[in-house]
Amino acid sequence: MMPLKFTVYTAFALSLTGLALCRKHLVSALLCLEGLMVALFTTLTTISQALATTTTMTQPIILLTLSACEAGVGLSLLVASSRTHASDHMKNLNLLMC
C-alpha cells in the first residue's frame, strides 16, 4: 500500500508543479490537469475500496465524469484557439476573453 500512496502523491505533486511552472502552451496545461485528475481518481478509488461503504463508491465515478467533461472543454478551447490564432500559446487566450 505504501508504494501506491507514494506514486499517487508524487504524480499529484509533479502535475501541480508542472501546472504552476510551465504555462507556455495550452496542451501542457491540459496534460497537467489530466495528471491531477488521474491522481485524485486513484486516491478516491483506493479510499472507497478501503472503506467499502456505498456512499463512497459513487465519488470516483463522478470525478471521472467531471474529468471527461474538463478534457472535452479543454480540447474544444484548444481547437478554437488554434483555428483563430494559429497557435496554442497561453498568452493568446487573453485575446479570447470578452
N, CA, C and O atoms as a GROMACS GRO file, in nm:
protein
  392
    1MET      N    1   0.082  -0.119   0.000
    1MET     CA    2   0.000   0.000   0.000
    1MET      C    3   0.086   0.126   0.000
    1MET      O    4   0.046   0.228  -0.055
    2MET      N    5   0.202   0.119   0.060
    2MET     CA    6   0.288   0.236   0.069
    2MET      C    7   0.342   0.282  -0.068
    2MET      O    8   0.344   0.402  -0.092
    3PRO      N    9   0.385   0.191  -0.158
    3PRO     CA   10   0.432   0.238  -0.289
    3PRO      C   11   0.321   0.305  -0.371
    3PRO      O   12   0.347   0.397  -0.448
    4LEU      N   13   0.197   0.259  -0.355
    4LEU     CA   14   0.086   0.320  -0.427
    4LEU      C   15   0.062   0.462  -0.378
    4LEU      O   16   0.040   0.553  -0.459
    5LYS      N   17   0.066   0.483  -0.248
    5LYS     CA   18   0.049   0.619  -0.194
    5LYS      C   19   0.161   0.711  -0.240
    5LYS      O   20   0.136   0.826  -0.277
    6PHE      N   21   0.283   0.660  -0.239
    6PHE     CA   22   0.396   0.741  -0.283
    6PHE      C   23   0.383   0.778  -0.430
    6PHE      O   24   0.411   0.891  -0.469
    7THR      N   25   0.340   0.682  -0.511
    7THR     CA   26   0.323   0.708  -0.654
    7THR      C   27   0.214   0.810  -0.681
    7THR      O   28   0.231   0.900  -0.763
    8VAL      N   29   0.103   0.798  -0.611
    8VAL     CA   30  -0.008   0.891  -0.630
    8VAL      C   31   0.030   1.031  -0.582
    8VAL      O   32   0.002   1.130  -0.650
    9TYR      N   33   0.093   1.040  -0.466
    9TYR     CA   34   0.135   1.171  -0.414
    9TYR      C   35   0.239   1.236  -0.505
    9TYR      O   36   0.238   1.358  -0.526
   10THR      N   37   0.330   1.155  -0.559
   10THR     CA   38   0.431   1.209  -0.649
   10THR      C   39   0.369   1.256  -0.780
   10THR      O   40   0.407   1.361  -0.832
   11ALA      N   41   0.274   1.180  -0.833
   11ALA     CA   42   0.207   1.220  -0.956
   11ALA      C   43   0.129   1.350  -0.935
   11ALA      O   44   0.129   1.437  -1.022
   12PHE      N   45   0.062   1.362  -0.821
   12PHE     CA   46  -0.013   1.484  -0.792
   12PHE      C   47   0.080   1.603  -0.778
   12PHE      O   48   0.054   1.710  -0.832
   13ALA      N   49   0.190   1.584  -0.706
   13ALA     CA   50   0.285   1.694  -0.685
   13ALA      C   51   0.352   1.736  -0.816
   13ALA      O   52   0.368   1.855  -0.841
   14LEU      N   53   0.390   1.639  -0.899
   14LEU     CA   54   0.452   1.672  -1.027
   14LEU      C   55   0.354   1.743  -1.121
   14LEU      O   56   0.393   1.837  -1.191
   15SER      N   57   0.229   1.700  -1.122
   15SER     CA   58   0.130   1.765  -1.206
   15SER      C   59   0.102   1.907  -1.159
   15SER      O   60   0.088   1.999  -1.240
   16LEU      N   61   0.095   1.926  -1.029
   16LEU     CA   62   0.071   2.059  -0.974
   16LEU      C   63   0.190   2.151  -1.001
   16LEU      O   64   0.172   2.269  -1.032
   17THR      N   65   0.310   2.098  -0.988
   17THR     CA   66   0.430   2.177  -1.018
   17THR      C   67   0.437   2.211  -1.166
   17THR      O   68   0.472   2.324  -1.202
   18GLY      N   69   0.405   2.117  -1.252
   18GLY     CA   70   0.404   2.143  -1.395
   18GLY      C   71   0.300   2.245  -1.434
   18GLY      O   72   0.324   2.327  -1.523
   19LEU      N   73   0.185   2.242  -1.368
   19LEU     CA   74   0.080   2.340  -1.397
   19LEU      C   75   0.120   2.478  -1.350
   19LEU      O   76   0.086   2.578  -1.414
   20ALA      N   77   0.192   2.485  -1.240
   20ALA     CA   78   0.231   2.616  -1.186
   20ALA      C   79   0.348   2.677  -1.261
   20ALA      O   80   0.354   2.799  -1.278
   21LEU      N   81   0.441   2.595  -1.306
   21LEU     CA   82   0.564   2.648  -1.364
   21LEU      C   83   0.563   2.656  -1.517
   21LEU      O   84   0.611   2.754  -1.574
   22CYS      N   85   0.511   2.558  -1.583
   22CYS     CA   86   0.518   2.552  -1.730
   22CYS      C   87   0.384   2.586  -1.791
   22CYS      O   88   0.304   2.497  -1.821
   23ARG      N   89   0.360   2.715  -1.809
   23ARG     CA   90   0.232   2.757  -1.864
   23ARG      C   91   0.248   2.828  -1.998
   23ARG      O   92   0.185   2.931  -2.022
   24LYS      N   93   0.332   2.774  -2.084
   24LYS     CA   94   0.351   2.837  -2.213
   24LYS      C   95   0.248   2.789  -2.314
   24LYS      O   96   0.192   2.869  -2.389
   25HIS      N   97   0.224   2.658  -2.317
   25HIS     CA   98   0.131   2.601  -2.413
   25HIS      C   99   0.008   2.548  -2.343
   25HIS      O  100   0.014   2.504  -2.228
   26LEU      N  101  -0.104   2.553  -2.413
   26LEU     CA  102  -0.229   2.503  -2.357
   26LEU      C  103  -0.228   2.352  -2.343
   26LEU      O  104  -0.288   2.297  -2.251
   27VAL      N  105  -0.160   2.284  -2.434
   27VAL     CA  106  -0.154   2.138  -2.429
   27VAL      C  107  -0.085   2.090  -2.302
   27VAL      O  108  -0.130   1.994  -2.239
   28SER      N  109   0.024   2.156  -2.262
   28SER     CA  110   0.093   2.116  -2.140
   28SER      C  111   0.007   2.141  -2.016
   28SER      O  112   0.010   2.063  -1.922
   29ALA      N  113  -0.069   2.250  -2.017
   29ALA     CA  114  -0.159   2.277  -1.904
   29ALA      C  115  -0.269   2.172  -1.896
   29ALA      O  116  -0.306   2.128  -1.787
   30LEU      N  117  -0.323   2.133  -2.011
   30LEU     CA  118  -0.427   2.030  -2.012
   30LEU      C  119  -0.372   1.894  -1.966
   30LEU      O  120  -0.441   1.821  -1.895
   31LEU      N  121  -0.250   1.862  -2.006
   31LEU     CA  122  -0.190   1.736  -1.960
   31LEU      C  123  -0.166   1.737  -1.810
   31LEU      O  124  -0.183   1.634  -1.743
   32CYS      N  125  -0.126   1.850  -1.756
   32CYS     CA  126  -0.107   1.860  -1.610
   32CYS      C  127  -0.240   1.846  -1.537
   32CYS      O  128  -0.246   1.782  -1.432
   33LEU      N  129  -0.345   1.907  -1.591
   33LEU     CA  130  -0.478   1.891  -1.530
   33LEU      C  131  -0.525   1.746  -1.534
   33LEU      O  132  -0.586   1.698  -1.439
   34GLU      N  133  -0.496   1.677  -1.643
   34GLU     CA  134  -0.534   1.536  -1.652
   34GLU      C  135  -0.454   1.452  -1.553
   34GLU      O  136  -0.507   1.356  -1.495
   35GLY      N  137  -0.327   1.486  -1.533
   35GLY     CA  138  -0.248   1.416  -1.431
   35GLY      C  139  -0.304   1.436  -1.291
   35GLY      O  140  -0.306   1.343  -1.211
   36LEU      N  141  -0.349   1.558  -1.262
   36LEU     CA  142  -0.413   1.584  -1.133
   36LEU      C  143  -0.540   1.501  -1.116
   36LEU      O  144  -0.565   1.445  -1.010
   37MET      N  145  -0.620   1.495  -1.222
   37MET     CA  146  -0.745   1.419  -1.213
   37MET      C  147  -0.720   1.269  -1.198
   37MET      O  148  -0.793   1.202  -1.125
   38VAL      N  149  -0.620   1.218  -1.265
   38VAL     CA  150  -0.588   1.074  -1.252
   38VAL      C  151  -0.540   1.043  -1.110
   38VAL      O  152  -0.576   0.940  -1.054
   39ALA      N  153  -0.458   1.131  -1.054
   39ALA     CA  154  -0.410   1.109  -0.917
   39ALA      C  155  -0.526   1.115  -0.818
   39ALA      O  156  -0.533   1.033  -0.726
   40LEU      N  157  -0.616   1.211  -0.835
   40LEU     CA  158  -0.733   1.219  -0.747
   40LEU      C  159  -0.825   1.098  -0.764
   40LEU      O  160  -0.879   1.046  -0.667
   41PHE      N  161  -0.842   1.053  -0.888
   41PHE     CA  162  -0.925   0.935  -0.912
   41PHE      C  163  -0.866   0.811  -0.845
   41PHE      O  164  -0.939   0.733  -0.785
   42THR      N  165  -0.735   0.794  -0.855
   42THR     CA  166  -0.670   0.679  -0.792
   42THR      C  167  -0.683   0.686  -0.640
   42THR      O  168  -0.707   0.585  -0.574
   43THR      N  169  -0.668   0.806  -0.585
   43THR     CA  170  -0.683   0.822  -0.440
   43THR      C  171  -0.825   0.790  -0.395
   43THR      O  172  -0.844   0.716  -0.299
   44LEU      N  173  -0.924   0.845  -0.464
   44LEU     CA  174  -1.063   0.817  -0.427
   44LEU      C  175  -1.098   0.670  -0.445
   44LEU      O  176  -1.176   0.616  -0.366
   45THR      N  177  -1.044   0.606  -0.545
   45THR     CA  178  -1.072   0.464  -0.566
   45THR      C  179  -1.014   0.379  -0.454
   45THR      O  180  -1.080   0.287  -0.405
   46THR      N  181  -0.891   0.408  -0.413
   46THR     CA  182  -0.831   0.329  -0.304
   46THR      C  183  -0.902   0.356  -0.171
   46THR      O  184  -0.915   0.266  -0.088
   47ILE      N  185  -0.946   0.479  -0.150
   47ILE     CA  186  -1.019   0.510  -0.027
   47ILE      C  187  -1.154   0.438  -0.025
   47ILE      O  188  -1.195   0.384   0.078
   48SER      N  189  -1.223   0.438  -0.140
   48SER     CA  190  -1.354   0.371  -0.143
   48SER      C  191  -1.340   0.220  -0.130
   48SER      O  192  -1.430   0.155  -0.076
   49GLN      N  193  -1.230   0.163  -0.178
   49GLN     CA  194  -1.209   0.019  -0.158
   49GLN      C  195  -1.175  -0.012  -0.013
   49GLN      O  196  -1.214  -0.117   0.038
   50ALA      N  197  -1.104   0.078   0.053
   50ALA     CA  198  -1.067   0.054   0.192
   50ALA      C  199  -1.187   0.068   0.284
   50ALA      O  200  -1.203  -0.010   0.379
   51LEU      N  201  -1.273   0.166   0.256
   51LEU     CA  202  -1.389   0.188   0.344
   51LEU      C  203  -1.504   0.093   0.313
   51LEU      O  204  -1.575   0.050   0.404
   52ALA      N  205  -1.523   0.062   0.186
   52ALA     CA  206  -1.626  -0.034   0.141
   52ALA      C  207  -1.766   0.006   0.186
   52ALA      O  208  -1.845  -0.078   0.229
   53THR      N  209  -1.798   0.135   0.176
   53THR     CA  210  -1.934   0.180   0.201
   53THR      C  211  -1.996   0.223   0.068
   53THR      O  212  -1.925   0.257  -0.027
   54THR      N  213  -2.127   0.223   0.063
   54THR     CA  214  -2.195   0.254  -0.063
   54THR      C  215  -2.192   0.403  -0.095
   54THR      O  216  -2.205   0.441  -0.212
   55THR      N  217  -2.173   0.487   0.005
   55THR     CA  218  -2.172   0.631  -0.023
   55THR      C  219  -2.041   0.675  -0.088
   55THR      O  220  -2.038   0.775  -0.160
   56THR      N  221  -1.932   0.603  -0.064
   56THR     CA  222  -1.804   0.642  -0.123
   56THR      C  223  -1.780   0.576  -0.258
   56THR      O  224  -1.682   0.609  -0.324
   57MET      N  225  -1.865   0.486  -0.301
   57MET     CA  226  -1.844   0.418  -0.429
   57MET      C  227  -1.876   0.507  -0.548
   57MET      O  228  -1.820   0.486  -0.656
   58THR      N  229  -1.963   0.606  -0.533
   58THR     CA  230  -2.001   0.690  -0.646
   58THR      C  231  -1.905   0.808  -0.668
   58THR      O  232  -1.906   0.868  -0.775
   59GLN      N  233  -1.825   0.841  -0.570
   59GLN     CA  234  -1.736   0.956  -0.583
   59GLN      C  235  -1.633   0.940  -0.695
   59GLN      O  236  -1.614   1.035  -0.770
   60PRO      N  237  -1.565   0.826  -0.710
   60PRO     CA  238  -1.472   0.814  -0.823
   60PRO      C  239  -1.539   0.823  -0.959
   60PRO      O  240  -1.480   0.876  -1.054
   61ILE      N  241  -1.660   0.773  -0.970
   61ILE     CA  242  -1.732   0.778  -1.097
   61ILE      C  243  -1.770   0.921  -1.131
   61ILE      O  244  -1.761   0.962  -1.247
   62ILE      N  245  -1.812   0.997  -1.031
   62ILE     CA  246  -1.845   1.138  -1.054
   62ILE      C  247  -1.721   1.216  -1.092
   62ILE      O  248  -1.726   1.300  -1.182
   63LEU      N  249  -1.609   1.190  -1.026
   63LEU     CA  250  -1.484   1.258  -1.059
   63LEU      C  251  -1.438   1.223  -1.200
   63LEU      O  252  -1.389   1.309  -1.272
   64LEU      N  253  -1.453   1.098  -1.241
   64LEU     CA  254  -1.415   1.057  -1.375
   64LEU      C  255  -1.503   1.124  -1.480
   64LEU      O  256  -1.455   1.161  -1.587
   65THR      N  257  -1.631   1.141  -1.450
   65THR     CA  258  -1.722   1.210  -1.540
   65THR      C  259  -1.684   1.357  -1.554
   65THR      O  260  -1.682   1.411  -1.664
   66LEU      N  261  -1.653   1.422  -1.443
   66LEU     CA  262  -1.611   1.562  -1.448
   66LEU      C  263  -1.477   1.578  -1.520
   66LEU      O  264  -1.455   1.678  -1.588
   67SER      N  265  -1.390   1.481  -1.505
   67SER     CA  266  -1.262   1.484  -1.575
   67SER      C  267  -1.282   1.472  -1.726
   67SER      O  268  -1.212   1.539  -1.803
   68ALA      N  269  -1.374   1.389  -1.768
   68ALA     CA  270  -1.402   1.376  -1.911
   68ALA      C  271  -1.462   1.504  -1.968
   68ALA      O  272  -1.430   1.545  -2.079
   69CYS      N  273  -1.549   1.568  -1.890
   69CYS     CA  274  -1.607   1.696  -1.933
   69CYS      C  275  -1.499   1.804  -1.941
   69CYS      O  276  -1.499   1.885  -2.034
   70GLU      N  277  -1.408   1.805  -1.845
   70GLU     CA  278  -1.299   1.903  -1.846
   70GLU      C  279  -1.208   1.881  -1.966
   70GLU      O  280  -1.162   1.978  -2.026
   71ALA      N  281  -1.182   1.757  -2.001
   71ALA     CA  282  -1.099   1.728  -2.117
   71ALA      C  283  -1.168   1.771  -2.246
   71ALA      O  284  -1.103   1.823  -2.337
   72GLY      N  285  -1.297   1.751  -2.254
   72GLY     CA  286  -1.370   1.794  -2.373
   72GLY      C  287  -1.371   1.944  -2.390
   72GLY      O  288  -1.353   1.994  -2.501
   73VAL      N  289  -1.393   2.016  -2.282
   73VAL     CA  290  -1.392   2.162  -2.288
   73VAL      C  291  -1.252   2.214  -2.320
   73VAL      O  292  -1.237   2.308  -2.398
   74GLY      N  293  -1.151   2.154  -2.260
   74GLY     CA  294  -1.014   2.196  -2.287
   74GLY      C  295  -0.973   2.172  -2.431
   74GLY      O  296  -0.908   2.257  -2.492
   75LEU      N  297  -1.011   2.058  -2.486
   75LEU     CA  298  -0.976   2.031  -2.626
   75LEU      C  299  -1.054   2.120  -2.722
   75LEU      O  300  -1.002   2.159  -2.826
   76SER      N  301  -1.178   2.151  -2.689
   76SER     CA  302  -1.253   2.243  -2.776
   76SER      C  303  -1.194   2.383  -2.770
   76SER      O  304  -1.192   2.453  -2.872
   77LEU      N  305  -1.145   2.426  -2.654
   77LEU     CA  306  -1.076   2.554  -2.644
   77LEU      C  307  -0.946   2.553  -2.722
   77LEU      O  308  -0.909   2.652  -2.784
   78LEU      N  309  -0.876   2.440  -2.719
   78LEU     CA  310  -0.753   2.426  -2.795
   78LEU      C  311  -0.781   2.436  -2.945
   78LEU      O  312  -0.707   2.504  -3.017
   79VAL      N  313  -0.884   2.370  -2.993
   79VAL     CA  314  -0.918   2.375  -3.135
   79VAL      C  315  -0.961   2.515  -3.175
   79VAL      O  316  -0.924   2.564  -3.281
   80ALA      N  317  -1.040   2.581  -3.090
   80ALA     CA  318  -1.086   2.716  -3.122
   80ALA      C  319  -0.971   2.815  -3.127
   80ALA      O  320  -0.965   2.899  -3.216
   81SER      N  321  -0.879   2.805  -3.032
   81SER     CA  322  -0.766   2.899  -3.032
   81SER      C  323  -0.668   2.869  -3.143
   81SER      O  324  -0.607   2.962  -3.197
   82SER      N  325  -0.651   2.742  -3.179
   82SER     CA  326  -0.558   2.712  -3.288
   82SER      C  327  -0.617   2.749  -3.424
   82SER      O  328  -0.542   2.780  -3.516
   83ARG      N  329  -0.748   2.745  -3.438
   83ARG     CA  330  -0.809   2.788  -3.564
   83ARG      C  331  -0.805   2.939  -3.581
   83ARG      O  332  -0.782   2.989  -3.691
   84THR      N  333  -0.828   3.011  -3.473
   84THR     CA  334  -0.834   3.157  -3.487
   84THR      C  335  -0.698   3.223  -3.480
   84THR      O  336  -0.675   3.321  -3.551
   85HIS      N  337  -0.607   3.173  -3.397
   85HIS     CA  338  -0.478   3.238  -3.376
   85HIS      C  339  -0.359   3.157  -3.427
   85HIS      O  340  -0.246   3.205  -3.420
   86ALA      N  341  -0.382   3.038  -3.477
   86ALA     CA  342  -0.281   2.951  -3.536
   86ALA      C  343  -0.171   2.910  -3.437
   86ALA      O  344  -0.060   2.877  -3.479
   87SER      N  345  -0.200   2.912  -3.307
   87SER     CA  346  -0.105   2.861  -3.208
   87SER      C  347  -0.181   2.824  -3.082
   87SER      O  348  -0.299   2.856  -3.067
   88ASP      N  349  -0.111   2.754  -2.992
   88ASP     CA  350  -0.174   2.715  -2.866
   88ASP      C  351  -0.106   2.781  -2.746
   88ASP      O  352  -0.111   2.729  -2.635
   89HIS      N  353  -0.044   2.895  -2.768
   89HIS     CA  354   0.022   2.966  -2.658
   89HIS      C  355  -0.083   3.021  -2.562
   89HIS      O  356  -0.190   3.066  -2.603
   90MET      N  357  -0.050   3.017  -2.434
   90MET     CA  358  -0.144   3.063  -2.332
   90MET      C  359  -0.166   3.214  -2.338
   90MET      O  360  -0.272   3.262  -2.296
   91LYS      N  361  -0.070   3.288  -2.389
   91LYS     CA  362  -0.088   3.434  -2.396
   91LYS      C  363  -0.194   3.472  -2.497
   91LYS      O  364  -0.252   3.581  -2.487
   92ASN      N  365  -0.222   3.387  -2.594
   92ASN     CA  366  -0.328   3.414  -2.691
   92ASN      C  367  -0.466   3.398  -2.631
   92ASN      O  368  -0.564   3.451  -2.685
   93LEU      N  369  -0.477   3.326  -2.521
   93LEU     CA  370  -0.608   3.306  -2.459
   93LEU      C  371  -0.662   3.434  -2.397
   93LEU      O  372  -0.782   3.446  -2.377
   94ASN      N  373  -0.578   3.529  -2.367
   94ASN     CA  374  -0.626   3.658  -2.317
   94ASN      C  375  -0.703   3.733  -2.423
   94ASN      O  376  -0.789   3.815  -2.391
   95LEU      N  377  -0.676   3.705  -2.550
   95LEU     CA  378  -0.748   3.769  -2.660
   95LEU      C  379  -0.890   3.713  -2.674
   95LEU      O  380  -0.976   3.778  -2.733
   96LEU      N  381  -0.914   3.594  -2.621
   96LEU     CA  382  -1.044   3.532  -2.634
   96LEU      C  383  -1.144   3.579  -2.530
   96LEU      O  384  -1.264   3.550  -2.540
   97MET      N  385  -1.097   3.650  -2.428
   97MET     CA  386  -1.188   3.695  -2.323
   97MET      C  387  -1.276   3.809  -2.374
   97MET      O  388  -1.235   3.886  -2.461
   98CYS      N  389  -1.396   3.818  -2.321
   98CYS     CA  390  -1.489   3.925  -2.361
   98CYS      C  391  -1.459   4.053  -2.285
   98CYS      O  392  -1.526   4.154  -2.305
   0.00000   0.00000   0.00000
